């Protein structure tokens, strides 16, 4: 059953006199074209990544910038929390 054509599956499900879904052929063509476009785009992205390898130094730099951004976001949320709710959410390491 895995290799059955779409026609065979429709005949098996609906029978010989069953209704044909509206614009079935065009929908199938569009679906195949969308899949081909997606695969082509993924291949293009993979090719670009392989053409331009990322150095370790650049990767560490990106991670550091991301970590700093998250730290800044966390500090901003603490200030916002203290401002809006009027309480200090920071805790001492000794408590």
Residue frames as qw, qx, qy, qz and C-alpha x, y, z in Angstrom:
[[0.000, 0.884, 0.467, 0.000, 0.00, 0.00, 0.00],
 [0.370, -0.681, 0.060, 0.629, 2.94, 2.33, 0.49],
 [0.239, -0.194, 0.549, 0.777, 3.59, 2.55, -3.28],
 [0.284, 0.636, 0.715, 0.053, -0.05, 3.02, -4.32],
 [0.170, 0.288, 0.256, 0.907, -0.78, 5.94, -6.59],
 [0.215, 0.131, 0.350, -0.902, -3.15, 8.70, -5.54],
 [0.583, 0.040, -0.415, -0.697, -5.69, 7.40, -8.05],
 [0.553, -0.079, -0.829, 0.014, -5.61, 3.92, -6.50],
 [0.146, -0.155, -0.675, 0.706, -6.05, 5.31, -3.00],
 [0.372, 0.123, 0.067, -0.918, -8.99, 7.51, -4.09],
 [0.628, 0.001, -0.603, -0.491, -10.65, 4.59, -5.87],
 [0.444, -0.109, -0.845, 0.277, -10.18, 2.38, -2.83],
 [0.015, -0.192, -0.537, 0.821, -11.64, 5.05, -0.53],
 [0.404, 0.309, 0.100, -0.855, -14.48, 6.46, -2.67],
 [0.648, 0.310, 0.695, -0.041, -15.16, 3.65, -5.15],
 [0.420, 0.224, 0.591, 0.652, -15.56, 3.84, -8.93],
 [0.018, 0.731, 0.489, 0.477, -18.44, 6.37, -8.87],
 [0.439, -0.630, -0.345, 0.539, -17.12, 8.52, -6.03],
 [0.166, 0.981, 0.104, -0.013, -16.90, 12.30, -6.29],
 [0.680, 0.271, -0.087, 0.675, -13.67, 13.88, -7.49],
 [0.338, -0.687, -0.256, 0.590, -12.47, 16.61, -5.13],
 [0.312, 0.941, 0.128, -0.028, -12.56, 20.11, -6.61],
 [0.295, 0.878, -0.364, 0.102, -9.37, 21.10, -8.44],
 [0.896, -0.376, 0.214, 0.104, -7.60, 17.98, -7.19],
 [0.816, 0.314, 0.090, 0.477, -5.01, 17.92, -9.96],
 [0.199, 0.800, -0.103, 0.556, -4.14, 21.61, -9.55],
 [0.580, -0.750, 0.214, -0.235, -3.87, 21.22, -5.77],
 [0.934, -0.165, 0.190, 0.253, -1.53, 18.26, -6.22],
 [0.625, 0.550, 0.029, 0.554, 0.59, 20.19, -8.73],
 [0.111, -0.862, 0.147, -0.473, 0.80, 23.17, -6.36],
 [0.787, -0.580, 0.202, -0.056, 1.77, 20.91, -3.49],
 [0.895, 0.081, 0.144, 0.414, 4.56, 19.27, -5.48],
 [0.395, 0.705, -0.018, 0.589, 5.81, 22.68, -6.66],
 [0.398, -0.838, 0.163, -0.335, 5.80, 24.01, -3.08],
 [0.894, -0.370, 0.204, 0.148, 7.78, 20.98, -1.90],
 [0.765, 0.358, 0.101, 0.526, 10.29, 21.46, -4.73],
 [0.095, 0.841, -0.070, 0.528, 10.65, 25.16, -3.89],
 [0.634, -0.729, 0.196, -0.170, 11.21, 24.38, -0.22],
 [0.922, -0.127, 0.194, 0.309, 13.80, 21.72, -1.01],
 [0.574, 0.590, 0.047, 0.566, 15.60, 24.07, -3.41],
 [0.171, -0.873, 0.135, -0.436, 15.69, 26.81, -0.76],
 [0.800, -0.557, 0.223, 0.003, 17.05, 24.40, 1.87],
 [0.870, 0.154, 0.154, 0.442, 19.75, 23.22, -0.55],
 [0.320, 0.768, -0.022, 0.554, 20.70, 26.83, -1.33],
 [0.444, -0.826, 0.198, -0.285, 21.00, 27.66, 2.37],
 [0.906, -0.309, 0.225, 0.182, 23.09, 24.55, 3.00],
 [0.727, 0.437, 0.089, 0.522, 25.38, 25.48, 0.11],
 [0.036, 0.863, -0.109, 0.492, 25.82, 29.00, 1.47],
 [0.679, -0.688, 0.230, -0.116, 26.67, 27.68, 4.92],
 [0.917, -0.066, 0.222, 0.326, 29.23, 25.27, 3.47],
 [0.545, 0.647, 0.045, 0.531, 30.79, 28.01, 1.32],
 [0.023, -0.722, 0.259, -0.641, 31.22, 30.36, 4.28],
 [0.697, -0.281, -0.607, 0.258, 32.43, 28.36, 7.28],
 [0.353, -0.880, 0.011, -0.318, 32.22, 30.08, 10.64],
 [0.440, 0.413, -0.623, 0.498, 35.44, 30.44, 12.58],
 [0.552, -0.422, -0.646, 0.315, 35.58, 29.55, 16.26],
 [0.221, -0.140, -0.233, 0.937, 36.44, 33.12, 17.14],
 [0.296, -0.184, -0.303, -0.887, 33.34, 34.42, 15.35],
 [0.594, -0.389, -0.671, -0.213, 31.14, 31.77, 17.00],
 [0.473, -0.342, -0.544, 0.604, 32.45, 32.70, 20.46],
 [0.029, -0.010, -0.017, 0.999, 31.85, 36.37, 19.67],
 [0.449, -0.305, -0.485, -0.686, 28.23, 35.69, 18.69],
 [0.618, -0.414, -0.660, 0.104, 27.64, 33.63, 21.85],
 [0.359, -0.222, -0.382, 0.822, 29.17, 36.37, 24.02],
 [0.166, -0.113, -0.151, -0.968, 27.01, 39.05, 22.44],
 [0.565, -0.362, -0.596, -0.442, 23.92, 36.86, 22.89],
 [0.575, -0.365, -0.620, 0.388, 24.77, 36.18, 26.53],
 [0.174, -0.105, -0.215, 0.955, 25.32, 39.87, 27.20],
 [0.341, -0.232, -0.356, -0.838, 21.98, 40.64, 25.60],
 [0.629, -0.415, -0.642, -0.143, 20.24, 38.09, 27.80],
 [0.467, -0.273, -0.496, 0.680, 21.95, 39.48, 30.88],
 [0.033, -0.026, -0.008, -0.999, 20.83, 42.98, 29.98],
 [0.501, -0.327, -0.525, -0.605, 17.29, 41.72, 29.41],
 [0.611, -0.387, -0.660, 0.204, 17.27, 39.99, 32.80],
 [0.291, -0.199, -0.340, 0.872, 18.51, 43.14, 34.56],
 [0.220, -0.151, -0.237, -0.934, 15.87, 45.21, 32.78],
 [0.579, -0.393, -0.628, -0.341, 13.14, 42.83, 33.88],
 [0.513, -0.350, -0.585, 0.522, 14.32, 43.06, 37.49],
 [0.074, -0.090, -0.118, 0.986, 14.20, 46.87, 37.34],
 [0.400, -0.237, -0.449, -0.763, 10.76, 46.73, 35.74],
 [0.593, -0.395, -0.701, 0.001, 9.52, 44.30, 38.36],
 [0.378, -0.305, -0.459, 0.744, 10.82, 46.52, 41.17],
 [0.075, -0.001, -0.094, -0.993, 9.26, 49.58, 39.55],
 [0.488, -0.259, -0.529, -0.645, 5.86, 48.09, 38.80],
 [0.709, -0.420, -0.562, -0.077, 5.35, 45.92, 41.86],
 [0.239, -0.824, 0.245, -0.451, 7.44, 47.95, 44.30],
 [0.848, -0.461, 0.259, -0.003, 9.44, 45.03, 45.61],
 [0.062, 0.708, -0.687, -0.150, 13.00, 43.95, 45.32],
 [0.968, 0.110, -0.057, -0.218, 13.23, 40.56, 43.63],
 [0.517, 0.534, -0.615, 0.262, 16.97, 40.10, 44.05],
 [0.853, -0.513, -0.057, -0.078, 18.06, 37.76, 46.81],
 [0.143, -0.777, 0.609, -0.071, 21.28, 37.51, 48.72],
 [0.663, 0.275, -0.696, -0.031, 23.41, 34.42, 48.27],
 [0.060, 0.227, -0.795, 0.559, 23.52, 34.04, 52.05],
 [0.598, -0.025, 0.306, -0.741, 19.72, 33.66, 52.47]]
